[in-house]
Amino acid sequence: MKVGDRVRVKESVVVYHHPEHRGQAFDLKDTEGEVAGIVTEWQGRPVSANFPVLIKFSKKFKAHLRENEIEII
């Protein structure tokens, strides 16, 4: 998986920060987006992030997910 790949959320992932559903539970299952980044370091130091893959779903909405929650399409 690399930056720029198109991906789909294959598992049920509930978020509360979706701009169109702010403060409400929103399930990302079957939503498609693009890999915007993979977190491997912070301020020059290696890190082991819990949610390392940053997915851009729309212009206003991004979310960090685990690799096992998404699939490349």
C-alpha positions in Angstrom: 0.0 0.0 0.0 1.4 3.4 -1.0 0.3 7.1 -1.2 -2.1 7.6 -4.0 -3.7 4.1 -4.0 -7.5 4.0 -4.1 -8.9 2.1 -1.2 -12.3 0.9 0.3 -13.1 0.5 3.9 -14.0 -3.2 4.3 -14.9 -3.3 8.0 -17.3 -1.3 10.1 -15.5 1.7 11.4 -17.6 4.3 13.3 -16.3 7.9 13.4 -17.8 11.1 15.0 -15.8 13.7 13.1 -17.4 13.4 9.6 -18.1 17.0 8.4 -21.7 16.2 7.3 -22.5 14.2 10.4 -20.6 16.1 13.1 -21.2 14.7 16.6 -23.2 11.7 15.2 -22.0 8.2 14.6 -21.1 7.6 11.0 -20.1 4.2 9.7 -17.3 4.3 7.0 -17.9 0.7 5.7 -17.8 0.5 1.9 -16.6 4.1 1.6 -13.9 4.8 -0.9 -11.0 7.1 -0.7 -7.3 7.7 -1.4 -4.2 7.0 0.7 -2.9 10.4 1.6 -0.1 9.3 3.9 1.4 6.5 6.0 2.7 7.5 9.4 6.1 6.0 10.1 7.9 8.9 11.7 7.1 12.0 13.7 9.6 14.9 13.9 12.3 12.7 12.4 11.9 9.9 14.9 10.3 6.5 14.0 6.9 5.8 15.6 4.6 2.9 15.8 1.2 4.5 15.2 -2.0 2.7 16.2 -3.8 4.0 13.0 -0.9 4.5 10.5 -2.8 5.0 7.2 -4.3 8.4 6.5 -7.2 8.2 4.0 -8.6 11.2 2.2 -12.3 10.6 1.5 -13.3 14.1 0.3 -11.9 17.6 0.3 -13.0 18.2 3.9 -12.7 14.7 5.4 -9.7 12.5 6.3 -9.4 9.7 8.8 -6.6 7.5 10.2 -7.2 3.8 9.8 -5.5 0.5 10.4 -4.2 -1.5 7.4 -6.6 -4.4 8.1 -9.6 -2.1 7.9 -9.1 -1.2 4.2 -8.5 -2.9 0.9 -6.9 -1.6 -2.3 -9.4 -1.3 -5.2 
